[in-house]
């Protein structure tokens, strides 16, 4: 599916998120986790008209540029979240009739840094699934390049860059002693699953702050 959240700003003690308007939605439940493969815990419910957490000071909170959008500004510390570590966010939408939707994509929020083209490392477990519909959808902070993937578990990994595939098979290091490196590819999301069983993997890349040429 399309990316649920857009990160407008990331500063020390500030995460500024925007969701596009959705018809018939009353609010959104926000969940967080320290990694994409662990349990997510709800930390806030944000009305469709938006919200700012207790200690956020932002003069443009009602800026007209964000009409017909849901904007959530929060200080991770307000929710006992670590502002200096990567943070994974998921949402569920709550319709006006009270129906709660399913979990949407896992979104990675990095701690603030002024460093350009900084390194990105993702490590964890991909779920067992027979096709891409059972994959984890991992949304990254921005476009990335210089990807390298290693499969640490005993089962092959299938990786895709679009929700409809196609998928690339990446064998486990234990079986074929190889990994996958892509120097020029640019991507902002990945879909991962284990073949026949869950498997552990790690992915390294660089955030692409420079314009795509």
C-alpha positions in Angstrom: 0.0 0.0 0.0 1.1 3.6 -0.2 3.1 5.2 2.6 0.8 6.1 5.4 2.9 8.8 7.0 5.1 11.6 5.7 7.8 13.0 7.9 7.8 16.8 7.6 10.5 17.6 10.2 12.8 15.7 12.6 14.6 17.7 15.2 15.8 16.9 18.7 12.6 16.4 20.8 10.3 16.9 17.7 8.7 14.5 15.2 6.4 16.2 12.8 4.2 13.8 10.9 1.4 14.3 8.3 -1.3 12.0 6.9 -3.3 12.7 3.9 -7.0 13.3 4.5 -9.2 10.2 4.4 -13.0 10.2 4.2 -15.0 8.8 7.1 -12.0 8.7 9.5 -12.4 10.1 13.1 -9.0 9.4 14.5 -5.8 7.4 14.2 -4.2 5.1 16.8 -0.4 5.5 16.9 1.8 2.6 18.0 5.6 2.5 18.5 8.3 -0.2 18.8 12.1 -0.2 19.1 12.3 -2.5 16.0 10.1 -3.6 13.2 9.9 -7.3 14.4 8.7 -6.8 18.0 5.4 -6.0 19.5 4.0 -2.5 18.9 2.5 -0.5 21.8 -0.2 2.2 21.4 1.0 5.6 22.7 -1.5 8.1 21.4 -4.9 8.6 19.6 -4.8 11.5 17.2 -8.0 13.1 16.0 -8.5 13.7 12.3 -7.9 17.4 12.9 -4.5 16.8 14.3 -2.7 17.0 17.6 0.5 18.3 19.3 2.0 16.6 22.4 2.3 18.4 25.7 5.8 20.0 25.3 5.8 20.8 21.6 6.1 24.5 20.8 5.3 25.1 17.2 4.1 28.4 15.8 3.0 26.9 12.4 0.8 24.1 13.9 -2.3 25.6 12.2 -0.5 26.5 9.0 -2.8 26.6 6.0 -0.4 24.4 4.1 -1.7 21.5 6.1 -5.5 21.9 5.4 -7.3 18.6 4.7 -4.4 16.7 6.4 -3.9 15.2 9.8 -0.8 16.6 11.4 0.8 15.1 14.5 3.7 16.8 16.2 5.2 15.1 19.2 8.2 15.0 21.5 9.1 11.3 22.0 10.0 12.1 25.6 6.4 13.0 26.3 5.6 9.4 25.7 8.7 7.9 27.4 10.2 7.1 24.0 13.9 7.4 23.3 14.5 10.5 21.3 18.1 9.3 20.5 17.3 5.9 19.0 15.5 4.7 15.9 11.7 4.5 16.3 9.3 2.4 14.4 5.7 3.7 14.0 2.5 2.0 12.9 -1.0 3.4 12.7 -4.6 2.1 12.7 -7.4 4.3 11.4 -10.6 4.6 13.4 -13.7 5.3 11.4 -16.5 7.6 12.5 -18.6 4.5 13.3 -15.9 3.3 15.7 -14.5 0.6 13.4 -10.8 0.1 13.9 -8.8 -0.8 10.8 -5.8 -3.1 10.6 -2.2 -2.2 11.2 -0.7 -0.3 8.3 3.0 -0.2 7.2 5.9 0.0 9.6 7.6 3.4 9.3 11.1 4.1 10.5 11.8 7.4 12.2 15.5 8.0 12.8 16.9 10.3 15.5 17.9 13.8 14.4 21.2 14.2 12.7 22.6 17.0 10.4 24.9 14.5 8.6 24.1 14.1 4.9 23.9 10.7 3.2 24.0 9.0 6.6 24.2 5.3 7.0 21.1 3.2 7.6 21.1 -0.3 9.2 18.0 -2.5 9.6 18.3 -5.9 11.3 15.7 -8.3 12.5 13.4 -11.1 11.5 11.3 -11.4 8.4 8.1 -13.4 8.8 7.3 -16.7 7.3 5.0 -16.3 4.3 4.2 -18.1 1.0 4.0 -14.9 -1.1 4.5 -11.1 -0.9 1.0 -10.5 0.7 2.5 -11.9 4.0 5.6 -9.7 3.9 6.5 -7.0 6.3 6.2 -3.6 4.6 9.0 -1.4 5.9 8.8 2.3 5.0 12.2 4.1 5.2 12.8 7.8 6.1 13.7 8.8 2.5 15.2 7.4 -0.7 18.2 5.1 0.0 20.9 3.7 -2.2 24.1 1.5 -1.9 22.1 -1.4 -0.5 23.7 -4.6 0.9 21.6 -7.4 2.4 22.8 -10.5 4.3 20.6 -13.3 5.5 21.7 -14.5 8.9 19.0 -17.0 9.5 18.8 -20.5 8.0 16.1 -19.8 5.4 16.1 -17.8 2.2 14.8 -14.2 2.2 12.5 -12.8 -0.5 12.7 -9.0 -0.9 10.7 -6.7 -3.1 10.6 -2.9 -3.6 6.9 -2.7 -4.5 3.7 -4.1 -2.9 3.0 -6.2 -6.0 6.5 -7.5 -6.4 8.5 -8.9 -8.2 10.6 -10.4 -5.4 14.3 -11.2 -5.4 15.5 -14.4 -3.6 18.4 -13.8 -1.3 20.0 -17.1 -0.1 21.1 -17.5 3.5 24.8 -17.1 4.2 24.9 -20.5 5.8 23.7 -22.1 2.6 25.5 -20.2 -0.2 28.0 -17.9 1.5 26.8 -14.9 -0.4 24.9 -11.6 0.0 23.3 -9.1 -2.4 24.8 -5.6 -3.1 23.3 -2.9 -5.3 25.3 0.2 -5.8 23.0 2.4 -7.9 19.5 1.4 -7.0 17.3 4.0 -5.2 14.5 2.8 -3.0 12.4 4.1 -0.1 10.5 0.9 0.9 11.1 -2.8 1.2 8.9 -5.9 1.5 10.5 -8.9 3.2 9.5 -12.4 4.0 11.1 -15.7 4.9 10.8 -18.7 2.5 9.0 -21.5 4.4 9.9 -20.1 7.8 10.9 -16.9 9.5 14.5 -15.8 8.9 16.9 -13.1 10.3 18.5 -10.6 8.0 20.3 -7.3 8.0 20.2 -4.5 5.4 22.6 -1.6 5.2 22.2 1.4 2.9 22.8 5.2 2.7 20.1 7.8 2.9 20.1 9.7 -0.4 20.1 13.4 0.4 21.6 14.4 -2.9 19.3 14.9 -5.9 18.7 11.8 -8.1 20.6 12.3 -11.4 
